[in-house]
Amino acid sequence: MTLTFHWFLPTNGDSRDIVGGGHGVPTGAAGGARPASVAYLGQIARSAEQLGFVGALTPTGAWCEDAWLSTAMLAEVTERLRFLVAFRPGLTSPTLAAQMASTFQRLSRGRLLLNVVTGGESSEQRAYGDFLDKDARYARADEFLHVVRALWRGETVDHHGTHVRVEQARLHRLPDPAPPVYFGGSSAAALPVAVRHSDVYLTWGEPPTQVADKLDRVRALAAGAGRDLRFGIRLHVIARDSADEAWAQARRLLNGIAEADIRAVQDGLRRSESEGQRRMLDLHGGSRDSLEVSPNLWAGVGLVRGGAGTALVGSHREIADRIAEYHALGIDEFILSGYPHLEEAYWFGEGVLPILRERGLWRHPDGPADPADGVDIPFAGTSTPRPAPEPVAAR
């Protein structure tokens, strides 16, 4: 199986800085905020498509634009790119969510992927009217996805659970294919739910030894459930022609960020209920010292941002080596991002992907592995080939 790469759509805006708005950019240097408009996000999406990324993750939360509406608009300005829509089960009914996914699949010609996010912070969940605690949110997600999966199979569903109740629920039009489900989570409450319902289990970018331990635990649970999962990883990336250039960019991203700002962010993140967030914090301990926590794995992003807090930093060949190392552990899908997202997509797409192609680890989804072999490459997540372009009427 060749590797699958996804990019990221910054629906909260973009800039040349980790924290946005051009913060820390020296006078006379390029910088400034880039609003999350359809025009700018469309630039990123079309560039990712051209470079060979299969899909793009779109986040969810009060801090960004709605993922469903944003990607529905961007589907009209792209041709092949799939959209990994992050959504929170329980904020809408499972029947409506299953219908929305079915509609998206039909109107986008099969370009929806779903990233299930249960919500790591109770305070934010309460703002949306959700007052369950973390473990109860995972229990609800379990019931929710049970109903959604049954609806996608064409079943009429009666479910009277602790958190979800539907009667005579059914879809009049089924998604074809059913969207693959991507699911993360590191806690004891998360892993069994992920194993039962995910097609791709996601982890944040921890050092390879920690990733290996986590994947072994998930594999054991999956084997007990009679399931065989794929695995993906979420990372930022800073790839350059030389390692020195890449590390200089990593240092620039933290330049000008005051220690008081770092402490404020860290204080907030330490209150997080997320086990994955705790593991990210443990990598750097809130300090700028020793941020290279594993060869070419930099924890600097996590000093000033929540969520995925590590980046692969190095020359194109070094980044390719690290990707191959994660792949050897069983990781087949990589969800990447960088600051700014437009330029960093090109650094990675033009610098690292050709090396992976030379090693036989990657193929461009739009064309053959080699100009002579003529084999079209379908998306790794489904056996359904990419649909042919619509005919254009003569004028």
ChimeraX attribute file (.defattr): number of C-alpha atoms within 10 A of each C-alpha:
attribute: neighborCount
match mode: 1-to-1
recipient: residues
	/A:1	9
	/A:2	17
	/A:3	20
	/A:4	23
	/A:5	22
	/A:6	22
	/A:7	32
	/A:8	26
	/A:9	27
	/A:10	27
	/A:11	22
	/A:12	19
	/A:13	20
	/A:14	25
	/A:15	22
	/A:16	25
	/A:17	22
	/A:18	24
	/A:19	17
	/A:20	18
	/A:21	17
	/A:22	18
	/A:23	19
	/A:24	19
	/A:25	17
	/A:26	12
	/A:27	7
	/A:28	6
	/A:29	8
	/A:30	10
	/A:31	18
	/A:32	15
	/A:33	15
	/A:34	18
	/A:35	16
	/A:36	18
	/A:37	15
	/A:38	16
	/A:39	12
	/A:40	18
	/A:41	25
	/A:42	20
	/A:43	17
	/A:44	24
	/A:45	32
	/A:46	19
	/A:47	20
	/A:48	26
	/A:49	23
	/A:50	19
	/A:51	18
	/A:52	23
	/A:53	28
	/A:54	27
	/A:55	26
	/A:56	26
	/A:57	24
	/A:58	25
	/A:59	23
	/A:60	21
	/A:61	17
	/A:62	12
	/A:63	10
	/A:64	14
	/A:65	18
	/A:66	18
	/A:67	20
	/A:68	19
	/A:69	10
	/A:70	19
	/A:71	27
	/A:72	15
	/A:73	12
	/A:74	20
	/A:75	21
	/A:76	11
	/A:77	17
	/A:78	18
	/A:79	16
	/A:80	24
	/A:81	26
	/A:82	24
	/A:83	30
	/A:84	30
	/A:85	26
	/A:86	22
	/A:87	22
	/A:88	17
	/A:89	21
	/A:90	20
	/A:91	13
	/A:92	11
	/A:93	16
	/A:94	24
	/A:95	19
	/A:96	13
	/A:97	19
	/A:98	25
	/A:99	21
	/A:100	14
	/A:101	23
	/A:102	24
	/A:103	18
	/A:104	21
	/A:105	20
	/A:106	17
	/A:107	13
	/A:108	21
	/A:109	19
	/A:110	25
	/A:111	21
	/A:112	29
	/A:113	23
	/A:114	21
	/A:115	26
	/A:116	23
	/A:117	21
	/A:118	25
	/A:119	21
	/A:120	19
	/A:121	15
	/A:122	17
	/A:123	13
	/A:124	14
	/A:125	21
	/A:126	12
	/A:127	10
	/A:128	12
	/A:129	9
	/A:130	15
	/A:131	14
	/A:132	16
	/A:133	16
	/A:134	20
	/A:135	14
	/A:136	15
	/A:137	24
	/A:138	24
	/A:139	20
	/A:140	21
	/A:141	25
	/A:142	20
	/A:143	21
	/A:144	24
	/A:145	22
	/A:146	17
	/A:147	26
	/A:148	23
	/A:149	17
	/A:150	16
	/A:151	23
	/A:152	23
	/A:153	14
	/A:154	15
	/A:155	15
	/A:156	15
	/A:157	19
	/A:158	13
	/A:159	17
	/A:160	11
	/A:161	12
	/A:162	10
	/A:163	16
	/A:164	18
	/A:165	16
	/A:166	15
	/A:167	10
	/A:168	9
	/A:169	20
	/A:170	22
	/A:171	20
	/A:172	9
	/A:173	13
	/A:174	19
	/A:175	23
	/A:176	14
	/A:177	17
	/A:178	19
	/A:179	24
	/A:180	17
	/A:181	21
	/A:182	23
	/A:183	25
	/A:184	25
	/A:185	24
	/A:186	19
	/A:187	14
	/A:188	10
	/A:189	15
	/A:190	21
	/A:191	20
	/A:192	18
	/A:193	20
	/A:194	27
	/A:195	25
	/A:196	17
	/A:197	21
	/A:198	23
	/A:199	20
	/A:200	24
	/A:201	25
	/A:202	24
	/A:203	22
	/A:204	23
	/A:205	25
	/A:206	26
	/A:207	18
	/A:208	18
	/A:209	11
	/A:210	12
	/A:211	18
	/A:212	17
	/A:213	11
	/A:214	15
	/A:215	18
	/A:216	14
	/A:217	11
	/A:218	20
	/A:219	18
	/A:220	13
	/A:221	18
	/A:222	18
	/A:223	12
	/A:224	10
	/A:225	12
	/A:226	11
	/A:227	15
	/A:228	14
	/A:229	18
	/A:230	16
	/A:231	24
	/A:232	26
	/A:233	23
	/A:234	25
	/A:235	21
	/A:236	27
	/A:237	27
	/A:238	28
	/A:239	31
	/A:240	24
	/A:241	14
	/A:242	13
	/A:243	19
	/A:244	13
	/A:245	15
	/A:246	21
	/A:247	19
	/A:248	14
	/A:249	18
	/A:250	21
	/A:251	10
	/A:252	17
	/A:253	20
	/A:254	20
	/A:255	14
	/A:256	11
	/A:257	16
	/A:258	10
	/A:259	13
	/A:260	9
	/A:261	12
	/A:262	18
	/A:263	15
	/A:264	12
	/A:265	17
	/A:266	20
	/A:267	12
	/A:268	10
	/A:269	22
	/A:270	13
	/A:271	11
	/A:272	16
	/A:273	16
	/A:274	19
	/A:275	15
	/A:276	20
	/A:277	22
	/A:278	17
	/A:279	15
	/A:280	24
	/A:281	21
	/A:282	11
	/A:283	22
	/A:284	21
	/A:285	16
	/A:286	21
	/A:287	16
	/A:288	14
	/A:289	9
	/A:290	13
	/A:291	20
	/A:292	19
	/A:293	15
	/A:294	16
	/A:295	14
	/A:296	24
	/A:297	23
	/A:298	28
	/A:299	29
	/A:300	26
	/A:301	21
	/A:302	26
	/A:303	27
	/A:304	19
	/A:305	15
	/A:306	16
	/A:307	17
	/A:308	22
	/A:309	25
	/A:310	28
	/A:311	26
	/A:312	27
	/A:313	27
	/A:314	28
	/A:315	22
	/A:316	25
	/A:317	20
	/A:318	19
	/A:319	27
	/A:320	22
	/A:321	16
	/A:322	19
	/A:323	19
	/A:324	18
	/A:325	13
	/A:326	21
	/A:327	20
	/A:328	12
	/A:329	16
	/A:330	16
	/A:331	24
	/A:332	22
	/A:333	24
	/A:334	24
	/A:335	24
	/A:336	25
	/A:337	25
	/A:338	26
	/A:339	21
	/A:340	20
	/A:341	26
	/A:342	25
	/A:343	14
	/A:344	22
	/A:345	26
	/A:346	17
	/A:347	19
	/A:348	22
	/A:349	21
	/A:350	15
	/A:351	19
	/A:352	22
	/A:353	24
	/A:354	19
	/A:355	18
	/A:356	21
	/A:357	16
	/A:358	11
	/A:359	11
	/A:360	13
	/A:361	19
	/A:362	19
	/A:363	23
	/A:364	24
	/A:365	22
	/A:366	18
	/A:367	14
	/A:368	14
	/A:369	18
	/A:370	11
	/A:371	8
	/A:372	7
	/A:373	8
	/A:374	10
	/A:375	11
	/A:376	15
	/A:377	16
	/A:378	18
	/A:379	17
	/A:380	16
	/A:381	16
	/A:382	13
	/A:383	9
	/A:384	12
	/A:385	12
	/A:386	17
	/A:387	10
	/A:388	7
	/A:389	8
	/A:390	6
	/A:391	6
	/A:392	6
	/A:393	5
	/A:394	4
	/A:395	3
